[in-house]
Amino acid sequence: MGIYSITESAMAGLNIAQAGILTTSQNVAGTSVEGYSRRNANAIMDSLAPNSLMLNGSSFAVGGFTRHYSSLIGSQLLTQQSKSSYSDTLVQYTNTIDSLVADKSTGLNTAISKFFNTMGAYAADPTNKAMAGAITGSAKEVAQRMTGMSTLVTQIQSDARSALTDSVAQINTVLPALANINQKIIDGNSPGVSAPSADLLDERDRLLSQLQKLVGGQSLINSDGTATQLVAGMPLVERSIGNKVTINADQKSVALTFNLQNGPDRGFLTTVQSLDGGQAGALLELSNNFVPAVQKRLDTIAMGLVKVANTAAQTSAGAATNLALFGFKVNEKTYSSLASNDLSGLLPTIASENDLLDLYSSLGNAISSNSAVKVGTSSGTYTSVSSLTASPTTLAGNYTLTKVSPTQINIADSSGKNQTVSLTTSVSGGLQTVDFNQLGITMQLKNFSPALSAVSATSVIRNTITLPVGGAATQTVSNMVVQPNVQSGTYTFTAAGNQLTLTSSNGGSQTLTVGAGVVAGQTLDFNQMGIRFSVAGSAADTAATIASHLNTRTITLVKAEDTTENIADALHSRVINVSGMSNPLVNYGFTAANFITLAPTNFASYYNGDTPLIDSAKANATQQMSAVFGTSISNLVNEVGVQVAIWKNGQKADSVVLANLKAQRDSVSGVNLDEEAANLLKYQQLYTASTKVLQAGNQMFSTLLSIMN
């Protein structure tokens, strides 16, 4: 082996030692960096002696660096981070309300139960002013807990929407950063380079992890090492193009604004997205579904309490209550009297669990179109409602249309509120708008004026067919029926013996054989033409005679002009069912947030002289409503408790899975400090040995030079 071979081997050892020490120091430093993947330097045999006679022997070199990483574990970990972030956020925001609902000392159910029990005790002795005072105390407690819970629920929604704004801001910071890393990875791909920089790949994975925690979705690693992040199938980042996420004005959804950098023209395209993972998805779930559902339960209970409690001192339906225990304070106005001229008079009667359920169902979201409005039709009518809209303050329920005169139609709701409007005879385009503005309903009627292309069977029933008669008519045509698909136009009869042919001006014909004389009449059915009628004659008439009398007759099929009266007839007894509407009482402020107690602090106010304003029977009837409200309260507790329990269980499961995946990743990509310490010692020894070889070679070379001199 030549001296130069010894020197080369020593230098190779030094290079390997330096590379090893470098990767070891990087690994040690990487222990404090989240998502760092362990690396090591790869030593390869650089050259081999072709045979034993050659002077040069074996040598080594650094062949590259390995990044320890599992694509499968990495992909699973990213997906699980989205799920864990989603469940963590849900549990974090709902912990307080879960505790409040479940706690007997602070829960709404305890206070309401106490109120009804107090009414029961009062019913046993309504002259006892101390018992009357107990009603005031329990009513005050109900109001405090109702508003307290409503405030907490509102705060959850406010916090969720504020956090969503922050999340979207963070997302829009990460997206361009990931696009920039993708571009660097693309730029680093060149011939001879087997893989992108490990530092770039680690940073790519860290950014993907942040996106999964923030917004969820699907992370894809492309063949060139770049990443694509998708949400609902739409790309947030596609290689070097980063898009933008915004919050829509309704704060109920987000939008994705596409950056069309590679198109012929640069521009933006916005698509509404729904999120089902990550922190943003959880915040939308809280704001759009969980909070409104709880608020809806609270509003229902609040309205029911006002109606039931204040009815106890109401002499008759529609009359003002003599003693209001609860009410709603909206701005500076208080609603509680239950009088027909007061908004509180719109509160429905609560006598059973079904009544509370109906009230709960009526507190849906307002609609902006007629998609949720059902119109029940009656048979034999030919004027139809082509569109119908209702305002956000329209009560959900049935509205009945009634003809009150040949020119007027009345609409009435289930509470008795009604309005009468006048109809027009006919309108251009066959449509007229009828506006019941007092009830917030507008409908558009579709008339048969002007004439349309097809005849409907209902038009025939309403005598819209004329039959001109020519010549001596000894045969009478009756019971004319025309199918709905028959076209308007002129239909001519032609006789040949006992054969009768019907020809249409629109094309097409059919021939029938006419029978001999009849007593009551015979039916001629031109089924191919869609026309059928009866002819009546005498027993002496022959088939040819009957046919000849129909010869040259023409039937003209036309449309009838609508009259005000038949429009009113067509609408008469129809029922319009308005569903999916928001109960207007919520829009007016009849919510749990505005719920107050009006129970008097002066116990004498419970009496008119010595006469109790709430008698024993009314108090007892009120107490019996405890079971009805108990069911509604149970629904509230279940809605909150069960949902939060599901989320907590999901959080525990997600935490276990995430910890397991992190452990698996650490087993592949994590840094073991003991192992790195051993590696460092190994590379230091290699470095020392290589330097000694160089020193020995240098001494040998110096000795040889001295001998030669």
Secondary structure, DSSP 8 states (H G I E B T S, - for coil): --HHHHHHHHHHHHHHHHHHHHHHHHHHHHTTSTT---EEEEEEEEE--SSTTSS---EEEEEEEEE---HHHHHHHHHHHHHHHHHHHHHHHHHHHHHHHH-TTT-HHHHHHHHHHHHHHHHH-TT-HHHHHHHHHHHHHHHHHHHHHHHHHHHHHHHHHHHHHHHHHHHHHHHHHHHHHHHHHHHH--TT--S--HHHHHHHHHHHHHHHHHH--EEEE-TTS-EEEEETTEEEEETTEE-EEEE-TTSS-EEEEEE-TTSSS--EEEEEE---SHHHHHHHHIIIIIHHHHHHHHHHHHHHHHHHHHHTT-SSTTS--SS-SEEEEETTEEE----TTSGGGGS----SHHHHHHHHHTB----SSGGGEEEE--TT---EEEEEEE-TTS-SEEEEEEEEETTEEEEEETTS-EEEEE--S--GGGEEEEEETTTTEEEEEE---S--SB--HHHHHTT-EE----S---SEEEEEEE-TT-BSEEEEEEEETTEEEEEETTS-EEEEE--S--SS-EEEEETTTTEEEEEE--TT--HHHHHHHHTT-EEEE------HHHHHHHHTT-EEEE-S-B-HHHHTT-SGGGEEE---SSGGGGEETTEESS-HHHHHHHHTTHHHHHHHHHHHHHHHHHHHHHHHHHHHHHHHHHHHHHHHHHHHH---HHHHHHHHHHHHHHHHHHHHHHHHHHHHHHHHHHHH-
